[in-house]
């Protein structure tokens, strides 16, 4: 049975639910209304992650894969994963970290954005999906983002923000090192190829 729904439309809904989750987090937990919004935000982020998995699977099963769709999916991942940390930082401005929570969230979000830029650069050098780290026992590195709603539901937002503010920049540095090695190897291969032709 055919459907008019496209994978990119699923990705758009993924972005909308991710933005709504970040908005819920940014309200803060100063009253019962804020706590309810945090829980709704965590639930919406779980839905956003499910849609992230779903758009790629749907594209493959329906034969609608494309380079543009893959790139759009990467951008959607970055938007959602970056703004969730920004929203987390804004929402925790009245918590243990005080106003420092806002730049902590921004640092984590900026690191996620930097990682996407590196992924796109690596793919432009070595082809689509060349920057993927692979899975372990069915789990992808991106699945670590599932810790966000789980820790929010459990009430561990403050440690989560600290882990994101330290871990995301650290992962960005490691990814940058990997990118540098791939870039150097690619340039060397191009240079060797040019010499061979001479």
C-alpha positions as CSV (number, residue, x, y, z in Angstrom):
1,X,0.0,0.0,0.0
2,X,1.5,3.4,-1.0
3,X,1.8,6.5,1.2
4,X,2.3,10.1,0.5
5,X,4.4,10.6,3.6
6,X,8.1,11.1,2.7
7,X,11.1,10.4,4.9
8,X,11.9,14.2,4.9
9,X,8.4,14.9,6.4
10,X,9.2,12.4,9.2
11,X,12.5,14.3,9.7
12,X,10.6,17.6,10.0
13,X,8.3,16.1,12.7
14,X,11.5,14.9,14.4
15,X,12.8,18.5,14.4
16,X,9.5,19.9,15.7
17,X,9.4,17.4,18.6
18,X,13.0,18.1,19.4
19,X,12.5,21.9,19.5
20,X,9.4,21.4,21.6
21,X,11.4,19.3,24.1
22,X,14.1,21.9,24.4
23,X,11.4,24.6,24.9
24,X,9.9,22.5,27.7
25,X,13.3,22.2,29.4
26,X,14.1,25.9,29.1
27,X,11.1,26.8,31.3
28,X,12.9,25.6,34.5
29,X,11.5,23.6,37.4
30,X,10.6,26.5,39.8
31,X,7.0,25.2,40.3
32,X,4.7,22.2,39.5
33,X,4.0,23.6,36.0
34,X,7.7,23.7,35.3
35,X,8.2,20.2,36.5
36,X,5.4,19.0,34.3
37,X,6.9,20.7,31.3
38,X,10.3,19.1,32.0
39,X,8.6,15.6,32.0
40,X,6.7,16.4,28.8
41,X,10.0,17.7,27.3
42,X,11.7,14.4,28.2
43,X,8.8,12.4,26.6
44,X,8.9,14.5,23.5
45,X,12.6,14.0,23.2
46,X,12.2,10.2,23.3
47,X,9.6,10.6,20.5
48,X,12.0,12.7,18.6
49,X,14.7,10.1,18.9
50,X,12.3,7.4,17.7
51,X,11.4,9.5,14.7
52,X,15.2,9.9,14.0
53,X,15.5,6.2,13.8
54,X,12.3,5.9,11.8
55,X,13.0,8.3,9.0
56,X,16.1,6.4,7.9
57,X,14.5,3.0,8.2
58,X,11.5,4.3,6.3
59,X,13.7,5.8,3.6
60,X,15.5,2.5,3.1
61,X,12.4,0.4,3.1
62,X,10.5,2.6,0.7
63,X,13.4,3.1,-1.6
64,X,13.5,6.9,-1.0
65,X,17.1,7.2,0.1
66,X,19.1,10.2,-1.2
67,X,22.2,12.2,-0.5
68,X,20.0,15.2,0.2
69,X,17.8,13.2,2.6
70,X,20.9,11.9,4.4
71,X,22.3,15.5,4.8
72,X,18.9,16.7,6.0
73,X,18.9,13.9,8.6
74,X,22.3,14.9,9.8
75,X,21.2,18.6,10.2
76,X,18.1,17.5,12.0
77,X,20.2,15.4,14.4
78,X,22.4,18.4,15.1
79,X,19.6,20.8,15.7
80,X,17.8,18.5,18.1
81,X,20.8,17.4,20.0
82,X,22.3,20.8,20.2
83,X,19.2,22.7,21.3
84,X,18.3,20.1,23.9
85,X,21.5,21.0,25.8
86,X,20.9,24.7,25.3
87,X,17.3,24.3,26.7
88,X,18.7,22.2,29.6
89,X,21.2,25.0,30.5
90,X,18.6,27.7,30.3
91,X,16.1,25.7,32.4
92,X,18.8,25.0,35.1
93,X,19.7,28.7,35.6
94,X,18.0,28.7,39.0
95,X,19.7,25.4,40.0
96,X,23.0,24.4,41.5
97,X,25.1,25.9,38.7
98,X,23.2,29.2,38.7
99,X,23.8,31.4,35.7
100,X,26.7,29.3,34.7
101,X,24.2,26.7,33.6
102,X,23.4,28.7,30.5
103,X,27.0,28.8,29.0
104,X,27.5,25.2,30.1
105,X,24.5,24.2,27.9
106,X,25.6,26.5,25.1
107,X,29.1,24.9,25.2
108,X,27.6,21.4,24.9
109,X,25.3,22.5,22.1
110,X,28.1,24.3,20.2
111,X,30.2,21.1,20.5
112,X,27.5,19.0,19.0
113,X,27.2,21.5,16.1
114,X,31.0,21.4,15.6
115,X,30.9,17.6,15.5
116,X,28.2,17.8,12.7
117,X,30.4,20.2,10.7
118,X,33.3,17.7,11.0
119,X,31.0,14.8,9.9
120,X,29.9,16.7,6.8
121,X,33.5,17.6,6.0
122,X,34.7,14.0,6.4
123,X,31.8,12.8,4.2
124,X,32.7,15.3,1.5
125,X,36.2,13.9,1.5
126,X,35.6,10.2,1.8
127,X,31.9,9.7,0.9
128,X,28.6,9.3,2.7
129,X,28.7,7.6,6.1
130,X,32.5,7.6,6.2
131,X,32.4,9.4,9.5
132,X,30.2,6.9,11.3
133,X,31.7,5.3,14.3
134,X,29.8,2.0,13.9
135,X,27.6,0.2,16.4
136,X,28.4,-2.1,19.3
137,X,25.9,-4.9,20.1
138,X,23.2,-3.0,18.1
139,X,23.8,0.4,19.9
140,X,25.1,3.4,18.0
141,X,27.1,6.2,19.7
142,X,24.1,8.5,19.0
143,X,22.0,6.2,21.3
144,X,23.9,7.8,24.2
145,X,21.4,10.7,23.8
146,X,18.8,8.4,25.3
147,X,20.5,9.2,28.6
148,X,19.0,12.8,28.4
149,X,15.3,11.9,28.9
150,X,16.1,9.1,31.3
151,X,18.2,11.3,33.6
152,X,15.6,14.0,33.4
153,X,12.9,11.6,34.4
154,X,15.1,10.4,37.3
155,X,15.8,14.0,38.5
156,X,19.5,14.1,37.6
157,X,19.5,17.2,35.4
158,X,22.4,18.9,37.2
159,X,24.9,16.0,36.7
160,X,23.6,15.6,33.2
161,X,24.4,19.2,32.3
162,X,27.9,18.9,33.8
163,X,28.5,15.6,31.9
164,X,27.4,17.3,28.7
165,X,29.5,20.4,29.2
166,X,32.6,18.3,29.7
167,X,31.8,15.3,27.6
168,X,30.6,17.0,24.4
169,X,33.7,19.2,24.0
170,X,35.9,16.2,24.8
171,X,34.2,14.1,22.1
172,X,34.5,17.0,19.7
173,X,38.2,17.1,20.2
174,X,38.5,13.4,19.7
175,X,36.4,13.6,16.6
176,X,38.6,16.5,15.3
177,X,41.7,14.3,15.7
178,X,40.0,11.6,13.7
179,X,39.1,14.1,11.1
180,X,42.6,15.4,10.9
181,X,44.0,11.9,10.3
182,X,41.5,11.1,7.6
183,X,42.1,14.5,6.0
184,X,45.9,13.9,6.0
185,X,45.5,10.4,4.6
186,X,43.1,11.7,1.9
187,X,45.6,14.4,0.8
188,X,48.4,12.0,0.8
189,X,46.5,9.6,-1.4
190,X,45.6,12.4,-3.8
191,X,49.3,13.5,-3.9
192,X,50.4,9.9,-4.5
193,X,47.8,9.5,-7.2
194,X,49.0,12.7,-8.9
195,X,52.6,11.5,-8.8
196,X,51.7,8.1,-10.2
197,X,50.0,9.8,-13.2
198,X,53.2,11.7,-14.0
